[in-house]
């Protein structure tokens, strides 16, 4: 459009062909130099005003392509003015338009990369999504540029598009798993159930830190320094526990069982003291102790406390268990041991029958009718006898 206007204006002035060509060439050179000179002045002013912000970087990207574009427009105007043979005009115009397309494809790609990079600095949690946007934008710019170049050279792209559609169907069927992982990655980027640096637990039991979220897979590093790659198609269709969201702090539960003769209040005091002296335990929320249940031979307590980061969970459990064991031993509070008494009674025929029952916290067995009365069986009287190691040290040891 611009080249046609220039040619029409020169023809209206009645200028000779060679003189017109010289005027067009001089105008193109002067325009390119003017754009370059003004561009330097504008870039200097923008750098002072914005402190080398994105405006200066954008102008640095488009400054050279601007004066190159002015020169290429001058070439097109020369061809339009001189009106060479159709073949020469086709070649020169096609080459100039192709060069212009490639130049501005590069400009758009660099601009997109710059914008995504700057936005990543302002929004660090959206780095993965910005990376995906950048890749999709690059692909779009490349495809559109290629279609324009083919159109400049008068290459019919309709058969290519039809072939691409058929090839796309074949590729989709052959690589359905890969495409599933790709769209799974997009879903992870959009839904953001976790981010890089979060600690997650998979439904298979693996626990680790997310180190990378890619288009095909997500990688987590376990506490054993083992890298696990999980396909994104599995990520979007399985249960994921994010220990770092919405708050990175994590609650730790320590279950403690004590014997029935321990003082409940004293147990709570010892547990709270142990939690309060550990540097990994947060003061807010405060640690607490809960009396959970009455066991067969023990009282069950649970210490609840919080740590700042999920990565400290294993270390904190180890330190609390060690400190609790030492404090209980120092305070004379014992840990209950499961107890079981064995009953031996003789039946008719001289055979021995063994009966076992768990004792309660005091060491007594639950009474049964056979404990309080004698039984008659086959005309012989026999009594259920309770034996203990202290009463009969020579008895044979029976295992159950």
Protein Blocks (a to p, Z undefined) as FASTA:
>chain_A
ZZmmmmmmmmmnopafklmmmmmmmmmmmmmmmmmmmmmmmmmmmmmmnoopaklmmmmm
mmmmmmmmmmmmmmmmmmmmnopafklmmmmmmmmmmmmmmmmmmmmmmmmmmmmmmmmm
mmmmlmmmmmmmmmmmmmmmmmmmmmmmmmmnopafklmmmmmmmmmmmmmmmmmmmmmm
mmmmmmmmmnopacehiacddfkopacddfbdcfkbccdddfkopacdddfklmmmcccd
dfkbcbfbdcddddddddfkbcfklmmmmmmmmmmmpmkbcfbdcdddddfbdcfkbccd
ddddddfbfklmmmmmmmmmmmmmmmmmmnopacddddddddddddehhiacdddddddf
kopacddfklmpccdeehiacddddddfklmmmbccddZZ
